[in-house]
């Protein structure tokens, strides 16, 4: 019997997760389906219950339901507990297991796809929300020389630093004014097409500026490039966190490289089509 999986969100039509997991299933020969489910903002738990009753085996969770998924799970992995949010659910005879694969996806993209070793590096993490919190534990596991959390509201950055310990430094955006090897934008600014109020002094020619947002050239990436840094978006993180969830469900680890390459090619072709005066003639 074909196993069913899904991603829950609101909105959800934009999600690339069905494409990614379909590619993983073909690649690894798994008998499964994966769909996108638009859950009502006030009906997440009910939507999940209906999916389980219909035979669902597991699910991904995206905004705005990650905290609700955390509360819904009756068991949670250590990394989900650290993140305070859940993006992956496993449905079994013991109930619902909640996990968080975002941080693992971030580190895998940086380390394997971008050849950015984190050990011994100075890392600046922008933001103190759920996206930042999910990345801190896996980043610390890589033993950076320093991890600084910068946020508009300093108290929120300080709260995260105290929660994780390990000598993390917290500051406001304006106080981050020295060079870093890796600068990760985990703020929501890119969603609004905005730039965090960041000093250009954090960037050098040896810096990698990484935006968790994917699918567009964000103001953060453009700003970093204008000050000499190399840049990368979060498409690889998206695929890598999906691969981690897939492994959790199926016990098989897919090859992410061809999936990332295919998504990037599709995006480039989409951009070329949008810019072409003949775009309406494509068949």
KOLPASE-744316 format. One record per residue: residue in three letters; x, y, z of N, C-alpha, C in turn. Coordinates in pm, whole numbers, padded with zeros to 5 digits, always signed. Layout:
ALAXYZXYZXYZ ...
***
This chain:
UNK+00084-00119+00000+00000+00000+00000+00088+00125+00000 UNK+00058+00219-00087+00137+00340-00099+00126+00425+00027 UNK+00239+00467+00082+00242+00549+00203+00219+00696+00168 UNK+00145+00764+00257+00109+00903+00231+00185+00998+00324 UNK+00236+01106+00266+00302+01212+00340+00250+01346+00288 UNK+00274+01452+00362+00222+01582+00321+00301+01694+00389 UNK+00278+01814+00340+00327+01935+00408+00206+02022+00439 UNK+00199+02072+00562+00090+02159+00606+00141+02302+00618 UNK+00062+02396+00569+00098+02536+00582-00020+02624+00548 UNK+00000+02755+00564-00102+02854+00527-00030+02989+00508 UNK+00003+03025+00383-00031+02961+00255+00058+02839+00229 UNK+00028+02766+00123+00105+02646+00093+00125+02623-00057 UNK+00051+02694-00143+00059+02669-00288+00199+02689-00343 UNK+00280+02775-00279+00414+02805-00326+00515+02696-00293 UNK+00479+02601-00207+00575+02506-00152+00639+02419-00260 UNK+00770+02404-00251+00842+02315-00341+00860+02176-00281 UNK+00811+02156-00160+00830+02027-00093+00772+01909-00172 UNK+00652+01919-00233+00604+01806-00312+00698+01768-00426 UNK+00755+01867-00494+00851+01839-00601+00976+01770-00547 UNK+01025+01820-00434+01147+01766-00375+01128+01621-00331 UNK+01020+01595-00259+01000+01459-00208+00962+01362-00319 UNK+00895+01409-00423+00869+01323-00538+01001+01282-00604 UNK+01094+01376-00613+01226+01345-00670+01301+01246-00582 UNK+01295+01267-00450+01361+01174-00359+01302+01033-00372 UNK+01168+01024-00382+01102+00894-00392+01142+00821-00519 UNK+01147+00893-00632+01190+00831-00758+01334+00783-00748 UNK+01416+00866-00692+01558+00835-00683+01585+00711-00598 UNK+01509+00694-00490+01534+00586-00394+01437+00470-00406 UNK+01343+00479-00501+01250+00370-00524+01149+00349-00413 UNK+01105+00458-00349+01009+00450-00239+00866+00460-00291 UNK+00778+00374-00239+00637+00374-00278+00562+00469-00184 UNK+00549+00593-00225+00491+00696-00139+00435+00810-00223 UNK+00342+00883-00165+00293+01007-00224+00319+01121-00125 UNK+00320+01241-00177+00347+01359-00093+00266+01474-00150 UNK+00183+01535-00065+00094+01641-00112+00106+01766-00025 UNK+00059+01876-00076+00053+02001+00000-00089+02021+00050 UNK-00103+02049+00180-00234+02066+00242-00245+02205+00303 UNK-00343+02280+00259-00372+02412+00315-00458+02393+00439 UNK-00400+02415+00555-00474+02399+00680-00529+02534+00724 UNK-00651+02539+00776-00703+02665+00830-00614+02714+00943 UNK-00598+02844+00956-00511+02898+01060-00555+02856+01199 UNK-00685+02833+01216-00735+02791+01346-00773+02642+01347 UNK-00720+02567+01248-00760+02427+01238-00646+02333+01206 UNK-00525+02366+01249-00410+02282+01216-00424+02142+01276 UNK-00452+02134+01405-00460+02004+01472-00567+01916+01410 UNK-00680+01975+01375-00786+01898+01312-00746+01847+01175 UNK-00673+01928+01099-00627+01886+00966-00530+01770+00977 UNK-00441+01777+01075-00347+01668+01096-00421+01541+01136 UNK-00518+01553+01225-00595+01437+01269-00667+01370+01152 UNK-00722+01450+01062-00789+01396+00944-00690+01322+00854 UNK-00570+01378+00841-00468+01316+00757-00423+01183+00816 UNK-00405+01179+00947-00367+01054+01013-00476+00949+00995 UNK-00602+00990+01013-00715+00898+00998-00724+00841+00857 UNK-00676+00919+00758-00680+00875+00619-00557+00793+00581 UNK-00472+00763+00680-00356+00679+00654-00224+00750+00643 UNK-00218+00879+00676-00093+00953+00668+00013+00896+00760 UNK+00136+00890+00709+00248+00833+00785+00339+00939+00845 UNK+00340+01057+00785+00427+01164+00834+00399+01292+00760 UNK+00453+01402+00812+00426+01532+00750+00536+01631+00781 UNK+00550+01726+00692+00629+01847+00718+00533+01958+00759 UNK+00586+02056+00826+00506+02168+00875+00581+02296+00846 UNK+00513+02392+00786+00574+02522+00759+00488+02631+00824 UNK+00526+02756+00801+00457+02868+00866+00308+02866+00833 UNK+00224+02897+00930+00257+02946+01065+00239+02841+01174 UNK+00264+02713+01141+00221+02606+01230+00333+02535+01306 UNK+00455+02581+01299+00565+02506+01360+00554+02500+01512 UNK+00506+02608+01573+00489+02606+01719+00370+02519+01757 UNK+00263+02522+01676+00149+02435+01703+00187+02288+01689 UNK+00273+02258+01592+00319+02121+01574+00402+02077+01695 UNK+00479+02168+01751+00556+02139+01872+00462+02097+01984 UNK+00353+02170+02000+00258+02140+02107+00180+02012+02078 UNK+00157+01982+01951+00078+01866+01912+00153+01735+01936 UNK+00284+01737+01919+00363+01614+01932+00367+01567+02078 UNK+00347+01436+02099+00356+01383+02235+00497+01335+02269 UNK+00587+01329+02166+00730+01305+02185+00805+01399+02094 UNK+00920+01446+02140+00999+01541+02060+01146+01502+02066 UNK+01215+01522+01953+01359+01499+01949+01431+01609+02026 UNK+01556+01584+02070+01633+01690+02137+01645+01815+02052 UNK+01663+01801+01920+01680+01921+01838+01549+01997+01824 UNK+01436+01928+01832+01308+01999+01833+01291+02075+01964 UNK+01331+02013+02075+01323+02080+02206+01410+02205+02206 UNK+01531+02196+02150+01620+02312+02145+01563+02422+02057 UNK+01502+02381+01945+01449+02481+01851+01319+02543+01901 UNK+01247+02472+01986+01117+02521+02033+01012+02520+01924 UNK+01037+02442+01819+00946+02435+01705+00967+02302+01635 UNK+00864+02257+01563+00869+02130+01492+00835+02152+01345 UNK+00916+02096+01256+00885+02105+01113+00864+01968+01050 UNK+00880+01861+01129+00865+01726+01078+00789+01641+01180 UNK+00687+01571+01134+00606+01486+01221+00611+01342+01170 UNK+00620+01250+01263+00613+01107+01233+00492+01051+01308 UNK+00403+00984+01237+00285+00925+01297+00306+00774+01311 UNK+00301+00724+01435+00322+00581+01458+00231+00533+01570 UNK+00252+00409+01611+00165+00349+01711+00178+00415+01847 UNK+00286+00492+01868+00306+00560+01996+00251+00703+01994 UNK+00196+00746+01884+00141+00881+01875+00209+00964+01768 UNK+00256+01082+01807+00317+01176+01713+00455+01216+01763 UNK+00557+01189+01683+00693+01233+01712+00719+01362+01637 UNK+00768+01463+01709+00803+01590+01646+00953+01607+01638 UNK+01001+01650+01524+01144+01674+01504+01161+01808+01434 UNK+01283+01858+01432+01315+01981+01361+01441+01958+01279 UNK+01427+01961+01147+01539+01932+01058+01600+02057+00996 UNK+01549+02175+01033+01596+02300+00971+01745+02324+00996 UNK+01787+02310+01122+01927+02336+01154+02020+02238+01086 UNK+01980+02111+01084+02061+02010+01015+02071+02042+00867 UNK+01961+02090+00808+01963+02128+00667+02055+02246+00641 UNK+02054+02342+00732+02143+02458+00719+02290+02415+00720 UNK+02326+02335+00819+02466+02293+00832+02508+02205+00715 UNK+02419+02116+00670+02452+02031+00555+02477+02113+00430 UNK+02394+02215+00408+02412+02300+00289+02544+02376+00296 UNK+02571+02434+00413+02695+02508+00429+02817+02418+00414 UNK+02815+02304+00482+02934+02219+00489+02958+02140+00361 UNK+02851+02081+00306+02868+01988+00194+02850+02054+00058 UNK+02748+02138+00045+02721+02198-00086+02804+02322-00114 UNK+02831+02400-00009+02902+02526-00026+03046+02520+00023 UNK+03088+02404+00072+03225+02385+00120+03268+02492+00220 UNK+03175+02527+00307+03203+02628+00410+03215+02557+00545 UNK+03336+02522+00582+03359+02458+00711+03332+02560+00822 UNK+03255+02521+00921+03215+02613+01027+03312+02609+01145 UNK+03378+02497+01164+03470+02482+01277+03577+02591+01274 UNK+03595+02658+01388+03697+02760+01400+03665+02892+01335 UNK+03542+02907+01281+03505+03030+01212+03427+03124+01304 UNK+03432+03252+01271+03351+03352+01341+03217+03364+01268 UNK+03108+03335+01339+02976+03329+01278+02886+03437+01338 UNK+02820+03512+01250+02721+03612+01291+02585+03563+01245 UNK+02494+03546+01340+02358+03501+01311+02263+03618+01332 UNK+02195+03658+01226+02103+03772+01232+01962+03725+01260 UNK+01903+03777+01368+01767+03740+01404+01764+03656+01530 UNK+01651+03660+01597+01635+03584+01721+01499+03514+01725 UNK+01440+03491+01609+01312+03422+01602+01330+03272+01587 UNK+01225+03206+01540+01228+03061+01528+01332+03009+01432 UNK+01354+03079+01321+01453+03033+01223+01593+03036+01282 UNK+01624+03142+01355+01755+03151+01420+01769+03045+01527 UNK+01668+03032+01610+01674+02936+01720+01696+02793+01670 UNK+01632+02758+01559+01649+02624+01504+01789+02596+01454 UNK+01863+02701+01419+01997+02681+01367+02108+02680+01469 UNK+02082+02733+01589+02190+02753+01686+02254+02622+01731 UNK+02172+02526+01771+02228+02399+01820+02318+02331+01718 UNK+02270+02308+01594+02355+02247+01492+02479+02329+01459 UNK+02467+02462+01461+02586+02545+01438+02688+02526+01549 UNK+02643+02524+01673+02734+02504+01786+02802+02367+01781 UNK+02729+02267+01730+02788+02134+01718+02910+02133+01627 UNK+02918+02231+01537+03031+02240+01444+03151+02312+01505 UNK+03138+02359+01627+03246+02422+01704+03306+02546+01635 UNK+03223+02645+01611+03278+02772+01559+03363+02840+01665 UNK+03454+02926+01621+03537+03001+01716+03451+03099+01796 UNK+03347+03154+01733+03257+03247+01799+03123+03243+01728 UNK+03016+03259+01807+02882+03272+01752+02818+03394+01815 UNK+02787+03493+01732+02725+03617+01778+02584+03624+01721 UNK+02487+03649+01808+02348+03667+01766+02316+03816+01769 UNK+02279+03871+01656+02243+04013+01648+02095+04024+01615 UNK+02026+04113+01686+01884+04129+01665+01843+04273+01693 UNK+01733+04315+01629+01684+04450+01652+01649+04471+01800 UNK+01580+04373+01859+01549+04376+02002+01657+04296+02075 UNK+01747+04366+02142+01864+04299+02200+01823+04197+02305 UNK+01717+04223+02380+01677+04131+02486+01643+03993+02432 UNK+01589+03987+02311+01556+03857+02253+01682+03780+02215 UNK+01781+03852+02164+01909+03788+02134+01977+03741+02262 UNK+01969+03821+02367+02028+03783+02495+01959+03660+02553 UNK+01827+03652+02536+01754+03536+02587+01799+03408+02518 UNK+01823+03415+02387+01872+03298+02315+02013+03262+02359 UNK+02097+03362+02376+02234+03336+02420+02235+03267+02555 UNK+02150+03312+02646+02143+03251+02778+02086+03110+02772 UNK+01992+03088+02682+01930+02956+02668+02031+02851+02623 UNK+02116+02888+02526+02209+02791+02471+02345+02792+02540 UNK+02382+02904+02603+02511+02911+02670+02626+02902+02571 UNK+02729+02827+02607+02845+02803+02520+02916+02933+02479 UNK+02906+03036+02560+02979+03158+02530+02924+03237+02413 UNK+02798+03217+02376+02738+03294+02268+02728+03441+02310 UNK+02755+03531+02216+02745+03673+02241+02618+03727+02175 UNK+02551+03819+02242+02430+03882+02188+02451+04032+02177 UNK+02393+04092+02073+02406+04236+02054+02297+04286+01962 UNK+02286+04418+01948+02199+04477+01849+02266+04478+01713 UNK+02190+04505+01608+02247+04506+01474+02363+04605+01463 UNK+02347+04722+01518+02449+04826+01503+02578+04792+01574 UNK+02571+04706+01676+02691+04670+01752+02774+04563+01683 UNK+02718+04499+01582+02794+04400+01505+02871+04474+01397 UNK+02992+04512+01428+03068+04598+01336+03212+04552+01317 UNK+03234+04420+01326+03366+04364+01300+03353+04252+01198 UNK+03461+04211+01133+03451+04109+01028+03412+03971+01081 UNK+03333+03900+01000+03295+03762+01030+03325+03675+00908 UNK+03346+03547+00935+03369+03452+00826+03238+03409+00762 UNK+03133+03402+00843+03002+03356+00796+02895+03444+00859 UNK+02810+03503+00774+02698+03586+00821+02570+03522+00769 UNK+02482+03480+00861+02359+03410+00825+02240+03499+00856 UNK+02160+03528+00756+02040+03608+00775+01922+03518+00804 UNK+01879+03516+00931+01763+03438+00972+01647+03529+01012 UNK+01653+03656+00972+01545+03749+01001+01434+03734+00898 UNK+01322+03799+00924+01211+03800+00829+01222+03918+00731 UNK+01331+03994+00738+01343+04113+00656+01335+04082+00506 UNK+01395+03971+00464+01395+03938+00322+01256+03908+00270 UNK+01168+03858+00356+01031+03833+00314+00962+03962+00272 UNK+01000+04072+00336+00941+04202+00307+01026+04283+00210 UNK+01132+04223+00157+01220+04296+00066+01300+04403+00136 UNK+01330+04382+00263+01402+04481+00342+01540+04429+00381 UNK+01622+04520+00431+01758+04488+00471+01775+04514+00620 UNK+01823+04417+00698+01853+04447+00838+01955+04561+00847 UNK+01944+04650+00947+02037+04764+00958+02174+04717+01002 UNK+02250+04670+00905+02376+04600+00932+02495+04682+00885 UNK+02602+04681+00963+02725+04750+00924+02794+04673+00812 UNK+02844+04743+00710+02920+04674+00604+03051+04616+00654 UNK+03094+04656+00774+03221+04608+00828+03218+04460+00861 UNK+03099+04398+00866+03094+04255+00897+03140+04171+00777 UNK+03145+04231+00658+03179+04158+00537+03323+04186+00493 UNK+03389+04081+00446+03518+04094+00379+03514+04006+00254 UNK+03622+04004+00180+03630+03918+00062+03630+03770+00099 UNK+03655+03739+00226+03657+03600+00272+03528+03559+00342 UNK+03429+03647+00344+03303+03619+00412+03205+03549+00319 UNK+03131+03453+00375+03015+03398+00304+02891+03456+00370 UNK+02808+03525+00293+02681+03578+00340+02571+03483+00294 UNK+02494+03430+00389+02396+03327+00360+02259+03374+00404 UNK+02163+03372+00313+02026+03412+00345+01939+03287+00346 UNK+01869+03262+00456+01779+03147+00462+01664+03157+00362 UNK+01631+03277+00320+01531+03295+00214+01587+03239+00083 UNK+01500+03183+00000+01543+03131-00129+01448+03180-00237 UNK+01495+03174-00359+01408+03206-00472+01417+03348-00522 UNK+01499+03431-00456+01513+03569-00502+01647+03624-00456 UNK+01692+03727-00525+01815+03796-00484+01775+03903-00382 UNK+01792+03874-00255+01741+03960-00149+01829+04084-00129 UNK+01775+04189-00068+01857+04306-00036+01979+04270+00049 UNK+01965+04174+00138+02079+04131+00219+02190+04076+00132 UNK+02157+03989+00037+02260+03931-00050+02324+04038-00139 UNK+02242+04128-00192+02296+04235-00277+02389+04326-00196 UNK+02351+04358-00074+02432+04442+00015+02565+04373+00046 UNK+02560+04245+00077+02682+04171+00108+02775+04166-00013 UNK+02719+04140-00131+02801+04135-00252+02866+04268-00281 UNK+02792+04377-00256+02847+04510-00285+02964+04543-00194 UNK+02979+04466-00085+03092+04487+00006+03190+04370+00002 UNK+03189+04298-00110+03295+04201-00138+03271+04059-00096 UNK+03159+04029-00031+03137+03894+00020+03084+03801-00088 UNK+03113+03672-00070+03046+03569-00149+02906+03549-00090 UNK+02811+03505-00172+02673+03494-00125+02609+03361-00165 UNK+02509+03322-00087+02431+03203-00118+02292+03218-00057 UNK+02190+03166-00127+02056+03169-00071+02025+03036-00004 UNK+01901+03020+00046+01866+02904+00127+01803+02789+00051 UNK+01816+02785-00083+01756+02675-00157+01817+02541-00116 UNK+01948+02539-00099+02014+02415-00057+01968+02371+00081 UNK+01946+02467+00171+01894+02436+00304+01757+02372+00294 UNK+01672+02426+00206+01538+02371+00187+01545+02224+00147 UNK+01631+02192+00053+01642+02054+00005+01706+01965+00112 UNK+01806+02017+00181+01874+01935+00281+01786+01906+00402 UNK+01706+02004+00445+01616+01973+00557+01509+01873+00514 UNK+01469+01879+00387+01374+01780+00335+01437+01641+00332 UNK+01564+01634+00296+01633+01505+00292+01644+01446+00432 UNK+01665+01529+00531+01672+01482+00669+01537+01426+00713 UNK+01428+01493+00676+01294+01443+00707+01267+01312+00634 UNK+01307+01305+00508+01288+01185+00427+01360+01066+00491 UNK+01480+01089+00540+01557+00984+00607+01486+00939+00735 UNK+01431+01034+00807+01359+01002+00930+01238+00913+00900 UNK+01169+00942+00791+01050+00865+00754+01084+00730+00693 UNK+01181+00728+00602+01201+00612+00516+01328+00533+00546 UNK+01419+00587+00626+01543+00518+00657+01640+00516+00541 UNK+01619+00601+00442+01704+00609+00324+01744+00756+00306 UNK+01873+00780+00282+01919+00918+00264+01938+00946+00115 UNK+01856+01035+00058+01866+01063-00085+01987+01151-00119 UNK+02023+01150-00245+02129+01237-00297+02066+01373-00328 UNK+02107+01476-00256+02043+01606-00272+02097+01687-00390 UNK+02220+01659-00432+02285+01744-00533+02203+01757-00662 UNK+02155+01647-00721+02079+01664-00846+01946+01736-00826 UNK+01886+01724-00709+01760+01792-00683+01783+01943-00671 UNK+01889+01982-00600+01924+02124-00589+01953+02181-00727 UNK+02031+02107-00806+02067+02154-00940+01943+02172-01027 UNK+01849+02078-01017+01728+02087-01098+01643+02207-01058 UNK+01630+02231-00928+01551+02346-00882+01615+02477-00924 UNK+01747+02484-00916+01815+02607-00959+01799+02628-01108 UNK+01806+02523-01187+01787+02536-01331+01645+02581-01364 UNK+01548+02524-01293+01408+02566-01315+01390+02714-01284 UNK+01457+02759-01178+01445+02900-01141+01509+02989-01246 UNK+01625+02950-01296+01693+03030-01399+01608+03036-01526 UNK+01549+02923-01563+01465+02922-01683+01341+03008-01661 UNK+01287+03006-01539+01172+03091-01509+01205+03238-01517 UNK+01325+03274-01468+01367+03414-01475+01389+03457-01619 UNK+01448+03368-01700+01471+03401-01841+01338+03416-01914 UNK+01242+03329-01883+01112+03336-01947+01040+03465-01911 UNK+01049+03505-01785+00982+03627-01742+01040+03750-01809 UNK+01169+03744-01843+01236+03858-01904+01221+03860-02056 UNK+01168+03752-02114+01163+03741-02259+01036+03804-02316 UNK+01048+03879-02425+00928+03935-02489+00843+03826-02554 UNK+00897+03704-02568+00826+03593-02630+00768+03497-02524 UNK+00768+03542-02397+00730+03450-02290+00590+03393-02308 UNK+00499+03467-02371+00363+03418-02388+00351+03310-02495 UNK+00459+03287-02572+00455+03190-02681+00511+03055-02640 UNK+00559+03044-02515+00619+02917-02475+00511+02810-02463 UNK+00543+02688-02510+00447+02577-02505+00499+02468-02413 
***
